[in-house]
Amino acid sequence: MDIQVRCKRLLQNIEQRGSMLVSFSGGVDSSLLAVLAQKALGKKSRCVLLDSPVVPREAVDQARLIAERYNLDLEILPVNMMDDDQFTKNPSDRCFWCKKNSAKVLIQRAYDLGFACVADGINISDTGEHRPGLTASTEAGIVHPFIDEGFTKNDIREIAKAEGLTFWNKPSAACLSSRIPYGDTITGEKLQMVEAAEACLHRKGFRQVRVRLHGKVARIEVPKEEMHALMNMHTAVVDALRSFGFSYIALDLEGYRSGSMDEVLPVLKKSEY
């Protein structure tokens, strides 16, 4: 089926909801959903970004800019994930507890506004990954319009590009807790180290980058074609990251890949940490 025909069906799906609170991060998926919700529902749509220590300041700033550019009704609400031991202990289902807490805030806000539903940008591509958070949000009653209509990540980018939306090729992002190995306690200090390191690398021109934290070791992931550029500035990178508290700085030779911390899950499931 033609992508534009499918997009029309998606708009009808959203319109039939009557009103919608969009769980917004400023990423490609939630941003497109927010734009479409506004198109279909007008003032009966709103975006909510849940702000916490696991969200980089850069991400909040970018979300605000997208909302301003496309006249989205954006509300930023605080939520403190760090108060939940089931999250900070960082088990392999960490995202379940994060999304469970987030869903409570979103559902309550939708209720307060008299909105019919809360929706997120989860799509078909996400269902093939380790996503315990999807289970939590679905159990809470959050709807997934992109999944309903069979949209993949590539479909979403294609529609955003066709619609002339500036964020269509924005790099994928994830919360800062995903940089810490499962079983290692999540702390504010660790999150700040990772955030500072990644912000530094962004300023140096690396758009798609992850800094994984292993003790005091920074494992940097960039696309393979950008490794040479990183090595050309290795002294400056090492000096900067050491100033943020890292003792050793390593380049991951496999390059950037989403969810690299999940690669050890078969081993972790057999352990009792």
C-alpha positions, 0 to 999 in steps of 0.5 A: 500500500502506498505510504501516503495512503497509509498516512491518511489511514493513520490520521483517521486513526488519530482523529477517531480518538477524539483527543490525544496526549502525546508522550513527547521526546523530540525524537523523530517518532514522537515529533511526527506523531505530535504533528499529525495529532495536531493536524487531525485534532487541533487543540484537542491534542497536547504534547507532554515531555517528562523531564528527569535526570535520565533526559539530556539537557540537549534533548529538552532544548531540542524538543522545545525548538521542535515544538516552537517551530511546529506550534505544538502545545508542549508541557514539560512535567518533572518525574523523578525516576531516581526515587524508584529502587526498581529502576536505579538497581538497573535490572534487565527490565529497567525500562519496564519500571521507568515506563510504568512510572512515566505512564502514571504521570501521563495517564493522570495528566490526560485525565486532568485535561479530559483527554481520551488517550495517551499515545506514544511513538513506538513503532513496528521496528521497536517490537523486534528489540529488547523493549520491556517498556513497551509492555509497561506502557501497553499494560497502562493503556497507552496507545501506539498509533504507529503499531496499529497501522504497521509503521516502521522507523523507516516509514516514519522518516519517509513521511516526515521527509515527504512532509518537509519536517526538519527533524526527519533525519534526526539521529536516534536517541535513548535515555542516559540510563541505557549507557550503564551496564545492567546490574550497575546502580544508576546514580546522578553522578554517572548520568552526569558524566555520560551526558557531559561526555556525549555533549562534548562529542556532539560539539565536536561534530559527532551527531550519532554517538554513545558513551557507555560507562563501564566503571571509570571507562568510557566506551565510545561508539560512533559510526565506523566511517567517523572513527578516523575523524575521532582518532584525529582529535583523540588527545582533545577527546581524552583530555575532555572526558578525563575532566568529566571523571573518566579514567580510561577512554576507549573506542568501540571498534564495532562502531555505533549500534542501538542497544549495545548493552543488550548484547549481554542479556542472554548471560545476564538472564542466567545470573542472580545479580 
